[in-house]
Amino acid sequence: KKYHDGISQKIEEMLPQGGNSLAFLFDIHGTDEERDPNDHFIEVLIGTDQTRSRQALTDDYFWGDNGLIPLLDTKKGIRAYPENLSQERESHSLDGGHTIKTYASSRLVAIQIEVIRCIRDNRYCRGKFGADMAECILKFVSPFVSD
């Protein structure tokens, strides 16, 4: 309860009533899954509740050159699932949990990022992944950030 109350409070700070701003919520944690539904090795699972939790973003923005998954995969070599919009829409088991489904709205883009154990357990891999993920997230949200 305390965890979700904290999330709600932060969202209220980011999205004052009557405003028209857009905010992002990234729920990053671990997973024991290491393979996608097609049995291919993956490093991260991206959950968007079958696109519903990113309804404020167009498909072209999410999947374009500076889309989150293309940034991870193409720019950083991080094997992410889903690999394309079709998989994102069809994936029922990897579509984001309670936090994503509860807080996403037309003004809040909520994205779940689940990281495999071998990255989390290795200090070097964890550090590199954290830096790469931060860089990708910054580039992904930068069009929405005002100076």
DSSP file (Angstrom, degrees, kcal/mol; ACC not computed):
  #  RESIDUE AA STRUCTURE BP1 BP2  ACC     N-H-->O    O-->H-N    N-H-->O    O-->H-N    TCO  KAPPA ALPHA  PHI   PSI    X-CA   Y-CA   Z-CA
    1    1 A K     >        0   0    0      0, 0.0     4,-2.5     0, 0.0     5,-0.2   0.000 360.0 360.0 360.0 -45.0    0.0    0.0    0.0
    2    2 A K  H  >  +     0   0    0      1,-0.2     4,-2.1     2,-0.2     5,-0.1   0.894 360.0  52.9 -61.5 -40.2    2.8    2.5    0.9
    3    3 A Y  H  > S+     0   0    0      1,-0.2     4,-1.8     2,-0.2    -1,-0.2   0.946 113.0  42.1 -59.7 -50.8    4.5    1.8   -2.4
    4    4 A H  H  > S+     0   0    0      1,-0.2     4,-2.6     2,-0.2    -2,-0.2   0.829 110.8  56.1 -70.6 -31.9    1.4    2.5   -4.5
    5    5 A D  H  X S+     0   0    0     -4,-2.5     4,-2.3     2,-0.2    -1,-0.2   0.901 107.5  50.8 -62.9 -39.2    0.5    5.5   -2.4
    6    6 A G  H  X S+     0   0    0     -4,-2.1     4,-2.1     2,-0.2    -2,-0.2   0.891 109.9  48.9 -64.7 -40.3    4.0    6.9   -3.2
    7    7 A I  H  X S+     0   0    0     -4,-1.8     4,-2.5     2,-0.2    -2,-0.2   0.940 111.2  50.0 -63.9 -46.8    3.5    6.3   -6.9
    8    8 A S  H  X S+     0   0    0     -4,-2.6     4,-2.2     1,-0.2    -2,-0.2   0.908 110.6  49.9 -58.3 -43.4    0.0    8.0   -6.8
    9    9 A Q  H  X S+     0   0    0     -4,-2.3     4,-1.7     1,-0.2    -1,-0.2   0.914 110.9  48.7 -63.5 -43.3    1.5   11.0   -5.0
   10   10 A K  H  X S+     0   0    0     -4,-2.1     4,-2.1     1,-0.2    -1,-0.2   0.892 110.1  51.9 -64.7 -39.7    4.3   11.4   -7.5
   11   11 A I  H  X S+     0   0    0     -4,-2.5     4,-2.6     1,-0.2    -1,-0.2   0.910 106.9  53.2 -63.4 -41.9    1.9   11.2  -10.4
   12   12 A E  H  < S+     0   0    0     -4,-2.2    -1,-0.2     1,-0.2    -2,-0.2   0.874 109.8  48.9 -60.6 -36.7   -0.2   13.9   -8.9
   13   13 A E  H  < S+     0   0    0     -4,-1.7    -1,-0.2     1,-0.2    -2,-0.2   0.886 114.8  44.3 -68.4 -38.9    2.9   16.1   -8.6
   14   14 A M  H  < S+     0   0    0     -4,-2.1    -2,-0.2     1,-0.2    -1,-0.2   0.822 122.0  37.5 -75.4 -31.3    3.8   15.4  -12.3
   15   15 A L  S  < S-     0   0    0     -4,-2.6    -1,-0.2    -5,-0.2     3,-0.1  -0.666  77.3-165.6-125.5  75.5    0.3   15.8  -13.6
   16   16 A P    >   -     0   0    0      0, 0.0     3,-1.8     0, 0.0     5,-0.2  -0.281  37.3 -92.4 -60.5 147.1   -1.5   18.7  -11.9
   17   17 A Q  T 3  S+     0   0    0      1,-0.3     3,-0.1    -5,-0.1    -5,-0.0  -0.290 110.9  23.0 -60.6 142.6   -5.3   18.7  -12.5
   18   18 A G  T 3  S+     0   0    0      1,-0.3    -1,-0.3    -3,-0.1     2,-0.1   0.339  98.5 117.3  83.8  -7.2   -6.4   20.9  -15.3
   19   19 A G    <   -     0   0    0     -3,-1.8    -1,-0.3     1,-0.1    -4,-0.0  -0.310  58.2-147.7 -85.0 173.6   -3.0   20.7  -17.0
   20   20 A N        +     0   0    0     -3,-0.1    -1,-0.1    -2,-0.1    -3,-0.1   0.105  51.9 128.4-127.5  21.8   -2.3   19.2  -20.4
   21   21 A S        -     0   0    0     -5,-0.2     2,-0.4    -7,-0.1    -2,-0.0  -0.266  51.3-131.5 -75.9 165.7    1.3   17.9  -19.8
   22   22 A L        -     0   0    0    122,-0.2     2,-0.3    86,-0.0    86,-0.2  -0.943  22.4-171.3-118.1 139.4    2.4   14.4  -20.5
   23   23 A A  E     -a  108   0A   0     84,-2.7    86,-2.8    -2,-0.4     2,-0.4  -0.877  12.3-139.1-128.8 162.3    4.4   12.2  -18.0
   24   24 A F  E     -a  109   0A   0     -2,-0.3     2,-0.4    84,-0.2    86,-0.2  -0.956   7.9-166.8-123.8 140.7    6.2    8.9  -18.1
   25   25 A L  E     -a  110   0A   0     84,-3.0    86,-2.9    -2,-0.4     2,-0.6  -0.987   5.5-168.9-125.5 118.9    6.3    6.1  -15.6
   26   26 A F  E     -a  111   0A   0     -2,-0.4     2,-0.9    84,-0.2    86,-0.2  -0.946   5.1-163.3-109.9 118.3    8.9    3.4  -16.0
   27   27 A D  E     -a  112   0A   0     84,-2.5    86,-2.7    -2,-0.6     2,-0.5  -0.853  17.6-178.6-101.3  97.9    8.4    0.3  -13.8
   28   28 A I  E     +a  113   0A   0     -2,-0.9     2,-0.3    84,-0.2    86,-0.2  -0.880  18.5 126.5-108.6 124.2   11.8   -1.4  -14.0
   29   29 A H  E     -a  114   0A   0     84,-2.2    86,-2.6    -2,-0.5     2,-0.1  -0.896  51.8 -70.8-158.4-175.4   12.4   -4.7  -12.1
   30   30 A G  E     -a  115   0A   0     -2,-0.3     2,-0.3    84,-0.3    86,-0.2  -0.389  31.5-168.9 -90.4 163.7   13.6   -8.2  -12.6
   31   31 A T  E     -a  116   0A   0     84,-2.0    86,-0.6     2,-0.1     0, 0.0  -0.978  24.7-145.9-142.3 153.5   12.2  -11.3  -14.3
   32   32 A D  S    S+     0   0    0     -2,-0.3     2,-0.2    84,-0.2    84,-0.1   0.501  73.0 105.4 -93.6  -7.3   13.1  -14.9  -14.3
   33   33 A E        +     0   0    0      1,-0.1    84,-0.1    82,-0.1    -2,-0.1  -0.511  36.4 168.0 -70.9 139.1   12.1  -15.2  -18.0
   34   34 A E        +     0   0    0     -2,-0.2     8,-2.0     1,-0.1     2,-0.4   0.289  60.1  58.8-130.3   4.2   15.0  -15.4  -20.4
   35   35 A R  B    S-D   41   0B   0      6,-0.2     6,-0.2     8,-0.0    -1,-0.1  -0.988  73.7-129.3-136.8 145.4   13.1  -16.4  -23.6
   36   36 A D    >   -     0   0    0      4,-2.5     3,-2.6    -2,-0.4    -2,-0.1  -0.273  47.2 -87.1 -81.0 176.0   10.3  -14.8  -25.5
   37   37 A P  T 3  S+     0   0    0      0, 0.0    -1,-0.1     0, 0.0    -2,-0.0   0.705 131.7  56.7 -59.9 -18.0    7.1  -16.8  -26.5
   38   38 A N  T 3  S-     0   0    0      2,-0.1    -2,-0.0     0, 0.0     0, 0.0   0.277 121.0-109.9 -93.9  10.0    9.0  -18.0  -29.6
   39   39 A D  S <  S+     0   0    0     -3,-2.6     2,-0.3     1,-0.3     3,-0.0   0.735  70.8 143.2  68.3  27.1   11.8  -19.4  -27.4
   40   40 A H        -     0   0    0      1,-0.1    -4,-2.5    -4,-0.0    -1,-0.3  -0.771  58.2-103.8 -93.7 142.9   14.4  -16.7  -28.5
   41   41 A F  B     -D   35   0B   0     -2,-0.3     2,-0.3    -6,-0.2    -6,-0.2  -0.401  45.6-179.4 -63.4 137.8   16.8  -15.4  -25.9
   42   42 A I        -     0   0    0     -8,-2.0    38,-0.2     1,-0.1     3,-0.1  -0.910  29.5-160.4-134.2 162.8   16.0  -12.0  -24.6
   43   43 A E  S    S+     0   0    0     36,-3.4    73,-2.2     1,-0.4     2,-0.3   0.657  79.9  21.3-112.7 -31.1   17.5   -9.5  -22.1
   44   44 A V  E     -cB  80 115A   0     35,-1.8    37,-1.9    71,-0.2     2,-0.5  -0.994  60.6-148.0-139.3 147.6   14.5   -7.3  -21.3
   45   45 A L  E     -cB  81 114A   0     69,-2.2    69,-2.8    -2,-0.3     2,-0.6  -0.955  14.6-154.0-110.3 131.7   10.7   -7.6  -21.6
   46   46 A I  E     - B   0 113A   0     35,-3.2     2,-0.5    -2,-0.5    67,-0.2  -0.932   9.9-164.1-109.6 119.5    8.8   -4.4  -22.4
   47   47 A G  E     + B   0 112A   0     65,-2.8    65,-2.6    -2,-0.6    48,-0.2  -0.897  25.5 156.8-109.3 129.1    5.2   -4.4  -21.2
   48   48 A T      > -     0   0    0     -2,-0.5     5,-2.4    46,-0.2     6,-0.4   0.077  65.0-103.6-132.5  22.3    2.6   -1.8  -22.4
   49   49 A D  T > 5S-     0   0    0     46,-3.1     3,-1.7     1,-0.2    47,-0.1   0.937  86.1 -49.7  51.0  50.2   -0.6   -3.7  -21.7
   50   50 A Q  T 3 5S-     0   0    0      1,-0.3    -1,-0.2    41,-0.2    39,-0.1   0.896 110.5 -50.8  53.9  46.3   -0.9   -4.5  -25.4
   51   51 A T  T > 5S+     0   0    0     37,-0.1     3,-1.4    44,-0.1    -1,-0.3   0.131 118.6 108.2  81.3 -13.1   -0.2   -0.8  -26.3
   52   52 A R  G X 5S+     0   0    0     -3,-1.7     3,-1.2     1,-0.3    -3,-0.2   0.830  72.5  56.5 -64.5 -32.2   -2.9    0.5  -23.9
   53   53 A S  G 3 <S+     0   0    0     -5,-2.4    57,-2.8     1,-0.3    52,-0.3   0.483 110.3  45.3 -82.3   0.6   -0.5    2.0  -21.3
   54   54 A R  G X   +     0   0    0     -3,-1.4     3,-2.3    -6,-0.4    -1,-0.3  -0.065  69.9 132.1-126.2  32.5    1.2    4.1  -24.0
   55   55 A Q  T <   +     0   0    0     -3,-1.2    51,-0.1     1,-0.3    -2,-0.1   0.701  65.8  65.3 -59.9 -20.9   -2.0    5.4  -25.6
   56   56 A A  T 3  S+     0   0    0     49,-0.4     2,-0.4    -3,-0.1    -1,-0.3   0.596  96.6  68.7 -77.4  -9.8   -0.6    9.0  -25.5
   57   57 A L  S <  S-     0   0    0     -3,-2.3     2,-0.1     4,-0.0    -3,-0.1  -0.864  84.0-123.0-110.6 142.9    2.1    8.0  -28.0
   58   58 A T     >  -     0   0    0     -2,-0.4     4,-2.3     1,-0.1     5,-0.2  -0.440  24.5-117.3 -75.4 157.5    1.7    7.1  -31.6
   59   59 A D  H  > S+     0   0    0      1,-0.2     4,-2.7     2,-0.2     5,-0.3   0.894 116.8  56.2 -59.6 -39.8    2.9    3.7  -32.8
   60   60 A D  H  > S+     0   0    0      1,-0.2     4,-1.7     2,-0.2    -1,-0.2   0.890 108.2  47.1 -61.4 -39.1    5.4    5.5  -35.1
   61   61 A Y  H  4 S+     0   0    0      2,-0.2    -2,-0.2     1,-0.2    -1,-0.2   0.942 115.0  44.9 -67.6 -45.7    6.8    7.4  -32.2
   62   62 A F  H  < S+     0   0    0     -4,-2.3     7,-0.5     1,-0.2     6,-0.2   0.871 127.0  29.5 -66.9 -36.9    7.2    4.2  -30.0
   63   63 A W  H  < S+     0   0    0     -4,-2.7    -1,-0.2    -5,-0.2    -2,-0.2   0.500 100.0 101.8-103.1  -5.9    8.6    2.1  -32.8
   64   64 A G  S >< S-     0   0    0     -4,-1.7     3,-2.6    -5,-0.3     7,-0.2   0.069  97.7 -71.8 -68.7-174.1   10.4    4.8  -34.9
   65   65 A D  T 3  S+     0   0    0      1,-0.3    -1,-0.1     5,-0.1     9,-0.1   0.809 137.9  37.1 -52.3 -36.1   14.1    5.4  -34.9
   66   66 A N  T 3  S+     0   0    0     -5,-0.1    -1,-0.3     4,-0.1     2,-0.1   0.109  89.0 127.4-106.0  21.3   14.0    7.0  -31.4
   67   67 A G  S <> S-     0   0    0     -3,-2.6     4,-2.5    -7,-0.1     5,-0.2  -0.416  72.1-111.3 -70.8 154.6   11.4    4.6  -30.1
   68   68 A L  H  > S+     0   0    0     -6,-0.2     4,-2.3     1,-0.2     5,-0.2   0.923 112.8  42.6 -58.6 -51.0   12.3    2.8  -26.9
   69   69 A I  H  > S+     0   0    0     -7,-0.5     4,-2.9     1,-0.2     5,-0.3   0.929 114.8  49.2 -68.2 -44.6   12.7   -0.7  -28.2
   70   70 A P  H  >>S+     0   0    0      0, 0.0     4,-2.2     0, 0.0     5,-1.0   0.891 111.0  52.3 -59.6 -36.3   14.6    0.3  -31.4
   71   71 A L  I  X>S+     0   0    0     -4,-2.5     5,-0.9     3,-0.2     4,-0.7   0.935 113.6  43.3 -62.7 -44.6   16.9    2.5  -29.2
   72   72 A L  I  X5S+     0   0    0     -4,-2.3     6,-2.6    -5,-0.2     4,-0.7   0.952 124.1  34.5 -63.9 -49.6   17.6   -0.5  -26.9
   73   73 A D  I  X5S+     0   0    0     -4,-2.9     4,-1.0     4,-0.3    -2,-0.2   0.965 127.5  31.1 -75.1 -54.8   18.1   -3.0  -29.7
   74   74 A T  I  <5S+     0   0    0     -4,-2.2    -3,-0.2    -5,-0.3    -2,-0.1   0.917 129.0  34.0 -74.9 -44.8   19.7   -1.1  -32.5
   75   75 A K  I  <<S+     0   0    0     -5,-1.0    -3,-0.2    -4,-0.7    -1,-0.2   0.823 134.5  22.0 -83.2 -32.2   21.7    1.5  -30.6
   76   76 A K  H  <<S-     0   0    0     -5,-0.9    -3,-0.2    -4,-0.7    -2,-0.2   0.503  93.6-123.8-117.2  -7.4   22.7   -0.5  -27.5
   77   77 A G     <  +     0   0    0     -4,-1.0     2,-0.7     1,-0.2    -4,-0.3   0.777  56.3 150.7  69.1  25.8   22.4   -4.2  -28.6
   78   78 A I        -     0   0    0     -6,-2.6     2,-0.7    -7,-0.1    -1,-0.2  -0.835  47.3-130.8 -93.8 116.9   20.0   -5.0  -25.8
   79   79 A R        -     0   0    0     -2,-0.7   -36,-3.4    -3,-0.1   -35,-1.8  -0.549  35.9-177.8 -73.9 108.4   17.7   -7.9  -27.0
   80   80 A A  E     -c   44   0A   0     -2,-0.7   -35,-0.2   -37,-0.2    -3,-0.0  -0.795  17.9-116.4-111.9 149.8   14.2   -6.7  -26.2
   81   81 A Y  E    S+c   45   0A   0    -37,-1.9   -35,-3.2    -2,-0.3     2,-0.2  -0.999  90.6  47.9-127.1 133.9   10.8   -8.3  -26.5
   82   82 A P        -     0   0    0      0, 0.0    -2,-0.1     0, 0.0     3,-0.1   0.424  67.7-168.7 -78.7 156.9    8.5   -7.5  -28.2
   83   83 A E        +     0   0    0     -2,-0.2     2,-0.3     1,-0.1    -2,-0.1   0.636  66.4   9.8 -88.8 -16.4   10.5   -7.0  -31.4
   84   84 A N  S  > S-     0   0    0      1,-0.1     4,-2.1   -15,-0.0     5,-0.1  -0.952  83.0 -93.0-156.6 171.1    7.7   -5.2  -33.3
   85   85 A L  H  > S+     0   0    0     -2,-0.3     4,-2.4     1,-0.2     5,-0.2   0.865 119.2  57.3 -60.4 -39.4    4.2   -3.7  -33.0
   86   86 A S  H  > S+     0   0    0      1,-0.2     4,-1.7     2,-0.2    -1,-0.2   0.926 109.1  45.1 -59.9 -45.8    2.5   -6.9  -34.0
   87   87 A Q  H  > S+     0   0    0      1,-0.2     4,-1.8     2,-0.2    -1,-0.2   0.878 110.7  55.2 -64.9 -37.3    4.1   -8.8  -31.1
   88   88 A E  H  < S+     0   0    0     -4,-2.1    -2,-0.2     1,-0.2    -1,-0.2   0.921 111.1  44.0 -61.5 -43.1    3.3   -5.9  -28.7
   89   89 A R  H  < S+     0   0    0     -4,-2.4    -1,-0.2     1,-0.2    -2,-0.2   0.810 118.1  44.1 -71.3 -30.0   -0.4   -6.1  -29.6
   90   90 A E  H  < S+     0   0    0     -4,-1.7     2,-0.6    -5,-0.2    -1,-0.2   0.670  84.9 104.8 -90.3 -18.6   -0.5   -9.9  -29.4
   91   91 A S     <  +     0   0    0     -4,-1.8   -41,-0.2     1,-0.2    -4,-0.0  -0.520  33.5 164.6 -75.2 113.7    1.5  -10.5  -26.2
   92   92 A H  S >  S+     0   0    0     -2,-0.6     3,-0.5     2,-0.1    -1,-0.2   0.754  73.0  48.2 -95.8 -29.8   -0.9  -11.4  -23.4
   93   93 A S  T 3  S+     0   0    0      1,-0.2     3,-0.1     2,-0.1    -1,-0.1   0.686 115.7  41.0 -87.5 -17.0    1.6  -12.7  -20.8
   94   94 A L  T 3  S+     0   0    0      1,-0.1    -1,-0.2   -48,-0.1   -46,-0.2  -0.174  78.1 113.5-122.0  40.0    4.2   -9.9  -21.0
   95   95 A D  S <  S-     0   0    0     -3,-0.5   -46,-3.1     1,-0.3    -1,-0.1   0.221  84.2 -78.9-104.4  17.3    2.0   -6.9  -21.2
   96   96 A G        -     0   0    0    -48,-0.2    -1,-0.3    -3,-0.1   -48,-0.1   0.079  45.0-114.0 100.9 146.2    2.7   -5.1  -17.9
   97   97 A G     >  -     0   0    0    -50,-0.1     4,-2.4    -3,-0.1     5,-0.2   0.054  54.0 -53.8 -98.5-154.1    1.5   -5.7  -14.4
   98   98 A H  H  > S+     0   0    0      1,-0.2     4,-2.4     2,-0.2     5,-0.2   0.878 129.5  52.3 -55.4 -46.9   -0.6   -4.0  -11.8
   99   99 A T  H  > S+     0   0    0      1,-0.2     4,-2.1     2,-0.2     5,-0.3   0.920 112.3  45.4 -60.4 -45.2    1.4   -0.7  -11.8
  100  100 A I  H  > S+     0   0    0      1,-0.2     4,-1.6     2,-0.2    -1,-0.2   0.935 116.9  43.8 -64.7 -47.2    1.2   -0.3  -15.6
  101  101 A K  H  < S+     0   0    0     -4,-2.4    -1,-0.2     1,-0.2    -2,-0.2   0.803 116.6  47.4 -70.7 -28.9   -2.5   -1.2  -15.8
  102  102 A T  H  < S+     0   0    0     -4,-2.4    -2,-0.2    -5,-0.2    -1,-0.2   0.889 120.0  31.0 -79.8 -41.0   -3.5    1.0  -12.8
  103  103 A Y  H  < S+     0   0    0     -4,-2.1    -2,-0.2    -5,-0.2    -3,-0.2   0.659  86.3 108.1-101.5 -17.2   -1.6    4.2  -13.6
  104  104 A A     <  +     0   0    0     -4,-1.6     2,-0.3    -5,-0.3     5,-0.2  -0.317  41.6 150.7 -62.3 143.5   -1.5    4.5  -17.4
  105  105 A S        -     0   0    0      3,-2.2   -49,-0.4   -52,-0.3     3,-0.3  -0.892  63.9 -77.8-156.1-175.2   -3.8    7.2  -18.8
  106  106 A S  S    S+     0   0    0     -2,-0.3     3,-0.1     1,-0.2    -2,-0.1   0.661 134.0  35.2 -69.0 -13.6   -4.1    9.6  -21.7
  107  107 A R  S    S+     0   0    0      1,-0.2   -84,-2.7   -85,-0.1     2,-0.5   0.453 112.6  63.5-115.7  -5.6   -1.6   11.8  -19.9
  108  108 A L  E     -a   23   0A   0     -3,-0.3    -3,-2.2   -86,-0.2     2,-0.6  -0.947  64.3-157.4-127.5 112.7    0.7    9.2  -18.3
  109  109 A V  E     -a   24   0A   0    -86,-2.8   -84,-3.0    -2,-0.5     2,-0.5  -0.777  15.8-166.9 -84.9 121.4    2.7    6.7  -20.4
  110  110 A A  E     +a   25   0A   0    -57,-2.8     2,-0.4    -2,-0.6   -84,-0.2  -0.955   8.4 178.4-117.6 124.0    3.4    3.7  -18.3
  111  111 A I  E     -a   26   0A   0    -86,-2.9   -84,-2.5    -2,-0.5     2,-0.4  -0.987  17.2-149.3-130.6 126.9    6.0    1.2  -19.5
  112  112 A Q  E     -aB  27  47A   0    -65,-2.6   -65,-2.8    -2,-0.4     2,-0.5  -0.805  11.5-170.0 -94.2 133.8    7.2   -1.9  -17.6
  113  113 A I  E     -aB  28  46A   0    -86,-2.7   -84,-2.2    -2,-0.4     2,-0.5  -0.967   1.9-167.8-126.7 113.3   10.8   -3.1  -18.2
  114  114 A E  E     -aB  29  45A   0    -69,-2.8   -69,-2.2    -2,-0.5     2,-0.4  -0.893   7.9-155.1-106.4 128.6   11.7   -6.5  -16.8
  115  115 A V  E     -aB  30  44A   0    -86,-2.6   -84,-2.0    -2,-0.5   -71,-0.2  -0.850  18.4-115.5-109.4 134.1   15.4   -7.3  -16.8
  116  116 A I  E >>  -a   31   0A   0    -73,-2.2     4,-1.6    -2,-0.4     3,-0.7  -0.235  26.5-112.9 -68.8 157.8   16.8  -10.9  -16.8
  117  117 A R  H 3> S+     0   0    0    -86,-0.6     4,-2.9     1,-0.2     5,-0.2   0.855 109.1  61.2 -60.8 -42.9   18.7  -12.3  -13.9
  118  118 A C  H 3> S+     0   0    0      1,-0.2     4,-0.7     2,-0.2    -1,-0.2   0.810 107.8  46.6 -63.6 -26.8   22.2  -12.6  -15.4
  119  119 A I  H <4 S+     0   0    0     -3,-0.7     3,-0.4     2,-0.2    -1,-0.2   0.910 115.3  45.9 -73.8 -44.0   22.2   -8.8  -16.0
  120  120 A R  H  < S+     0   0    0     -4,-1.6    -2,-0.2     1,-0.2    -3,-0.1   0.844 112.1  50.8 -67.3 -34.2   21.0   -8.1  -12.5
  121  121 A D  H  < S+     0   0    0     -4,-2.9     2,-0.6    -5,-0.1    -1,-0.2   0.663  96.7  74.0 -82.6 -16.2   23.4  -10.5  -10.8
  122  122 A N  S  X S-     0   0    0     -4,-0.7     4,-3.3    -3,-0.4     5,-0.3  -0.879  70.2-149.6-103.9 120.0   26.7   -9.3  -12.5
  123  123 A R  H  > S+     0   0    0     -2,-0.6     4,-2.3     1,-0.2     5,-0.2   0.892  97.4  45.3 -55.7 -45.3   28.0   -6.0  -11.2
  124  124 A Y  H  > S+     0   0    0      2,-0.2     4,-2.7     1,-0.2     5,-0.2   0.951 116.1  45.2 -64.6 -49.4   29.6   -5.0  -14.5
  125  125 A C  H  > S+     0   0    0      1,-0.2     4,-3.0     2,-0.2     5,-0.2   0.902 113.3  51.0 -61.4 -41.6   26.5   -6.0  -16.6
  126  126 A R  H  X S+     0   0    0     -4,-3.3     4,-2.6    -7,-0.2    -1,-0.2   0.918 112.3  46.3 -62.4 -44.3   24.2   -4.3  -14.2
  127  127 A G  H  X S+     0   0    0     -4,-2.3     4,-2.1    -5,-0.3    -2,-0.2   0.923 115.4  45.0 -65.0 -45.0   26.2   -1.1  -14.3
  128  128 A K  H  X S+     0   0    0     -4,-2.7     4,-2.8     2,-0.2     5,-0.2   0.924 114.2  49.6 -64.9 -44.3   26.5   -1.1  -18.1
  129  129 A F  H  X S+     0   0    0     -4,-3.0     4,-3.3    -5,-0.2     5,-0.3   0.927 109.9  51.3 -60.5 -44.9   22.8   -2.0  -18.5
  130  130 A G  H  X S+     0   0    0     -4,-2.6     4,-2.4    -5,-0.2    -1,-0.2   0.915 112.7  45.3 -59.5 -44.1   21.7    0.8  -16.1
  131  131 A A  H  X S+     0   0    0     -4,-2.1     4,-2.2     2,-0.2    -1,-0.2   0.920 115.5  46.9 -65.6 -44.2   23.8    3.4  -18.0
  132  132 A D  H  X S+     0   0    0     -4,-2.8     4,-2.3     2,-0.2    -2,-0.2   0.915 113.4  48.7 -64.0 -43.2   22.5    2.2  -21.4
  133  133 A M  H  X S+     0   0    0     -4,-3.3     4,-2.8    -5,-0.2     5,-0.2   0.920 110.6  50.6 -64.0 -44.0   18.9    2.1  -20.2
  134  134 A A  H  X S+     0   0    0     -4,-2.4     4,-2.5    -5,-0.3    -1,-0.2   0.913 111.1  49.1 -60.2 -43.0   19.1    5.6  -18.7
  135  135 A E  H  X S+     0   0    0     -4,-2.2     4,-2.2     2,-0.2    -1,-0.2   0.911 112.7  47.3 -63.7 -42.6   20.6    6.9  -22.0
  136  136 A C  H  X S+     0   0    0     -4,-2.3     4,-2.5     2,-0.2    -2,-0.2   0.916 112.4  48.9 -65.6 -43.4   17.8    5.3  -24.0
  137  137 A I  H  X S+     0   0    0     -4,-2.8     4,-2.6     2,-0.2     5,-0.3   0.926 111.0  50.7 -63.0 -44.0   15.1    6.5  -21.7
  138  138 A L  H  X S+     0   0    0     -4,-2.5     4,-1.5    -5,-0.2    -1,-0.2   0.929 113.3  44.5 -59.8 -45.6   16.5   10.1  -21.9
  139  139 A K  H  < S+     0   0    0     -4,-2.2    -1,-0.2     1,-0.2    -2,-0.2   0.893 113.2  52.7 -65.4 -38.8   16.6   10.0  -25.7
  140  140 A F  H  < S+     0   0    0     -4,-2.5    -2,-0.2     1,-0.2    -1,-0.2   0.904 118.4  33.6 -63.7 -44.0   13.1    8.5  -25.8
  141  141 A V  H >< S+     0   0    0     -4,-2.6     3,-2.5     1,-0.2     4,-0.5   0.617  91.2  96.5 -89.5 -12.0   11.4   11.1  -23.6
  142  142 A S  G >< S+     0   0    0     -4,-1.5     3,-1.2     1,-0.3    -1,-0.2   0.786  75.0  61.9 -54.9 -34.0   13.5   14.1  -24.7
  143  143 A P  G 3  S+     0   0    0      0, 0.0    -1,-0.3     0, 0.0    -2,-0.1   0.726 108.1  46.3 -63.1 -16.7   11.0   15.4  -27.3
  144  144 A F  G <  S+     0   0    0     -3,-2.5     2,-0.5    -4,-0.1  -122,-0.2   0.447  93.3  93.0-103.1  -2.5    8.5   15.8  -24.4
  145  145 A V    <   -     0   0    0     -3,-1.2     2,-0.3    -4,-0.5     0, 0.0  -0.806  61.2-153.9 -98.3 127.9   10.9   17.6  -22.0
  146  146 A S              0   0    0     -2,-0.5    -2,-0.1     1,-0.1    -4,-0.0  -0.741 360.0 360.0 -98.5 150.2   10.9   21.4  -22.0
  147  147 A D              0   0    0     -2,-0.3    -1,-0.1     0, 0.0    -2,-0.0   0.467 360.0 360.0 -76.3 360.0   14.0   23.3  -20.8
